[in-house]
């Protein structure tokens, strides 16, 4: 099942089920009669067969994708966490750029205020000339969990989405002793286009990731290159904190970011990030103010 948040031009959030995704006939089945405008509130109930049956109703109104505005898939998550240098080739390119390879999982916080929708603009801040892109597999937590064993971690995942962990490099590596500021500028967390539930993905550790800037391929990799897989990530984090329904984990980016070559994003660039089975997000870079 693919769940999206959207509005019909009136700004009122709705939840819908996406059918025929990735085709010219992609449609949003409006689930407003079954749920309010919150995907986050739906997540803990997805394991209930009776509730899921209400989401597959055939009599609900349908809207063509091009007639709706997609919103950030997860509304008001408590946490948006990212792991740094978690792909082997990316860790090597970072090392060659002078960034040491961490010896354990390196987590940072993206403030949730950075989150925007799958087709919203990315704002290039006036205080930076080093705006970078990072395609990532986003994992959405479906149930409250603590001290999760690696072998049990998949059971707490509600689904997956595409994330672009936009990064302001001169703040990330130079102007702040932590990653938080360089990762948390407003609009620097586009996610979507919808959440694909875990049962639809045979193996999240074998997905093709593809990012282009103005149509030019910059990142082209697979999720099997992770140093710490998503289950190890969940086990590690839940030793420290309780993860909650709707929390988002950005699980690392592959090689091909702009930092090693200095090919940073400029105003007018269009960044498209796509992952097999999950869809694509596309964002234009605009100037601040």
C-alpha positions, 0 to 999 in steps of 0.5 A: 500500500502507498499512502500519501498526504495531499490537498485539493487546492484548499490547503486542507490535508487529506490522506489517500491511497496511491494506485497505479503509481508510476504510470500515466494513470496514477490516482489518489483514492481519497480516504477522508471518510476513514481517516483524518489528514494524518498519516502519522496517526494511521501508522500504528493501526496498519497491523490491524487487518480490519483497519487496513480493509477500510483503507482499500475501500473501492467506493471512495472518491478518486483524484488524478495525481496531477489534480492534487498537491502532495504534502510532506508524507509524514505530518509532524514527526517527532524525530528526523535522524540521519546517519553519516557516511554509511555507504562504502564508496561515499565514505571513501570519497569523503575520506579523500576530501579530508573527512575522516571515516567514522569508526561507529554509527555517526548519527545527527539530527535534522530539525523537523522544521526542514521537512517539505513536500516532494515537489516543493522548492529547496531554498539556497540560503544567502549565507552559503555557497555550498548547497549539496544533495544526498539521495537517501532511503527514508525509513518510517517507524510504525510502532513505539519501540525501545531496545530492538534486536537486529533480528526484530527490527523490520517488524517496527518499520511501517514503510519507506520513502525517498528523501533528499538530505540537503546539506549546507556544507560550509555550515556542516563541516566548517561553521558548527561543531555538530551536523545539526545546523548544516542539515536543518536549514528550512526546506532542506528535507524534501520527502515523499512522494508517498510512503510505501508500506513494508509489505510491498518491498521484498528487500529494502537492502536491494533497491536502486537509487538514482539522483540527477541534477538538471537531468545529469546523473550524479548518484546511481547506486544500490542500498546494498552498499550500506556499512550498517544496514537499516536493521542495525541502525534501528537496534543501535538507536533504540539502545539510546532512545524510544522511536515513535510512530512517524519518526524518520530515519535517513539511512545514508547516501551513496557516492556522487555528492557535490562536495568532493568535486565542488559541484554544488547546487545553484539557483535554478537547478532541478534535483530529482531523486528516485528509488525503485518501488518508492517513486521520485521526488523533484525539487527546484533550487530557488534563491532566499527572499 
